[in-house]
């Protein structure tokens, strides 16, 4: 995704204006008086903020123009709901709104299907989260969100987890200028552990030391998943004999291992 190209959605990003805090406050005051021109200036003067946010999503494989348009929706919502009376910078208030709008877009376009009821709970939780951010000027806890929804905290966590977009094993999680570290580098593979490999060798060696009948019984029982009755029928002895031979063979293997 090329977020540093000159034009995004026909907008020349290199020529976007930058508004001072004083000018922002003047324009917000004019917006509250109903001046639509001031609102347009605020939108255009904060498009660089949208550009900085969408760079966080540059590993998703999404079209940059689509993300920019969705981010602009979040910016407009932030402008329309910003309260000058709150002692907080506009960018501090707007960035979570823009991120939230982009995340909703990505979830709605997620190829993994999530039940409607879970999605409804998750979206309500996100709405409550935005409301609490506006009210307290901080990120609410999951417990606070659950309290507002009158739901168990575990149910809220489950719903929010269900709508998280999947990540690729090849997504980088750290980069210090050298070789990047990918998600797959953080996942262990128990099948490849030395201990597991050594145990498999020990089992094979112990099996070799059994007589032919004992080795056949254990192979049918534990590698082919057959019952003692099925093994007895196959090799022509009683189930009681199979049981005795199986126990004796396992005891012998334990000694060998």
N, C-alpha and C positions, 0 to 999 in steps of 0.2 A: 504494500500500500504506500503510495508516494504522497506523504503529507506535506512535503516541502516543495511541491510544484507550484508554479506561479498562479495558475488558475484552478479554482475549485468551484464547481457549479457556476462557472462563468464569472466568478469574483476574482479580481486581481489581488491576491493576498499580500503582495509586496507593497501595495498602496493603501492598505487599510489604516484608518486613523487610530490614534491612541488618545483617549480622553483623560484629563487630569481628574483627581478626586473632587476638586472644587467645581469643575465643569459638570461632572457627573451629578453632583448634588443640585446644581442649577437646573439641569435637564429633568431630574426626577421631580423637582418642585413644579416644573412646567407640565410634566405628564399628569400630575395629580390635579392640575387645573384644566385638563382635557386637551392639551395641545398635541395633536398627532405628529406634528413635525419633530417635536422633541423626542417622542418615542422612537421614531425612525432613526434619529441621530444616536440614541442610546444603543439600539440594535447594531447599527453599523460600527459604532465605536467600541463594541465588545466582541466583535467577530473573532478577533485574535484569541480571545479567551476560549472560544469554541475550538479553534485550531489546536490550542495547547492540550485540550482535553482529549480530542480524538486520537492524539498520538499515543495515548495509553492503550488504545485498542488496535494498534497497527499489526498485531500478530493474529488477528481473527480471520483474515482473508476476506473481509468485507469491503465493499466499494466505498472509497473515501468520500465520494460525492453524497452517497446515501447517508453515511454517518454525519457528514457536515450538516445536511438538511435536518436530520433528527436532532443534532446538537443545537441547531438554531431554534427549534421548537422549545427545547429546554431553556434556552436563553430568554426567549420571549416570555415564557411562563415566569421566570425569575424576575424579569423587569416588571411584569404586571402585578407581582405579589410582593415586591420588595417594600419594606417599611423603613422610611428614613429615620423614624424615631428609635429604631434599634441601633445600639452602638456596635455595629459590625460592618466591615467593608463589603461592598457589593460582590466582589469576586469570591469572598469567603462563603457568601450565601448562594451565589449562582453556580459555582463549580459542582456541588452535590446535585443540584437540580439538573444540570446538563448531563452528568454521569448517569443519573437515574433514568433520564429519558432514553439515553443510548442503550442502557441495560435492558429496559423494557422492550425496546425495538429488537434487540438481539434475542431476548427470550421468546418474543412472539414469532420470530423466524427460526426458532430452534427446531431442528429435524426430529428431536426426541420428543415424543408425545407425553404430556402430563395431563392427568385428569382435570376436568373443569373445576371440581370442588377445591383441589389443591391450589390451582392457579388463582381462584377467587380469594382464598385465604392469604396467599402470598401477596397479591396485589393490594388487598386491604392492609396488610402489614406494612407494605411500602408506603401507602398513603398516610398511615398513622405515623410512620417514621418521619416523613416529610413535614407533617404537622408539628411533631414534637421538636424537630430541628428548628422550625420557624419560631416556635414558642420559647425554647430554652437556649437557642444559639449553640447547641452542642449535639453530638451524636447520642441518641437514646440507647439504653441497654435493651436487650431482647426481653428482659423481664418487664420493663416499662411498656414496651409494645404489646406484649401479651396481656398486661393488666388493662390497657386501653381497649383491647379486643375482647376482654373477658374470656380468654382462652388459656389453656395450659401452655407454658413456655415450650414444652417439647413439641406440641402440635405446630406452633409457629416456626420453630427451627426446622421441622420436617418439611413444612410447606415451602419455606425459603430455599432449603437445600434442593428440593425437587425441581425448581425452576432455574437453578444455576446452569449456565451454558457449559458444555463439555470443553475440555482443553485437550490439546494434542500432546502426546508423549514427547514430541519434538519441540514444544514451546520452551524457549530459554527462560530460566528462572534467575540467572545471575550472569553478569558479563563484566569482567574487569579489564577489558582491552585485549585479553588473550583469547583462549578457547572458551566458548560459552558453556555453562552447565545447563543441561536440559532436564525436563521433568523426569524422563526415564532414568536419568542418572541418580535420582533420589529414591528410586523404587528398588527394594531388594528382591532377589529371586531365590527363594528357599530351595528350589530344585537344583540350583547350581552351587550350593554350599559344599565345602569340602567334607563336612561331617556327613551329609546325605550321601555323597559319592562313596565315602569310605564304608558306610553302612551297607550300601548295595554290594560292594565287593565282599564284605564279610558274609552277607547272606548267601551269595553265590558259592563262596568257598565252603560254607557249612552245608549247603545242599549237596555238594559234590561228595561229601563224606557219608551221606546216608546211603542205605541200600536202595536198590531199584524200586521196590514196592513202596518204601517210605517216601522216596522222592516223588513218585507218581501220585501218591495220596495228597501230599502237600501242594503239588502243582495243581491238581484238580480242585482242591478245596480253596486255596488262597489266591491262585492266579487265574483260575477259570470261574471261581465263585459258585461251585457246585455244593450241594448239601451232602451230609454224610450218607444219607439214604441213596442219593444219586451215585456217589462214589462207590458204595457197596454194590449197587446193581451193575455198575460198569466193569468192576474188576472181579466180581463173582464171590464176594465174601459177605459176612453179616455186618450190619451197622455197628454192632458192639465191637467187632474186630477192627473196623475202621477207626472208631473212637480211640481204642487202646493204642493202635499203631500211630495215630496222629499225635497223641499225647507223648508217646515215647520219642517220636521223631522231633517234636518241638523241644523236648527236654534235652535231647542230644545236641540240637542246634544251639541252644542257649549255652551249653558247656563249650562248644567250639568257638562261639562268638565272644 
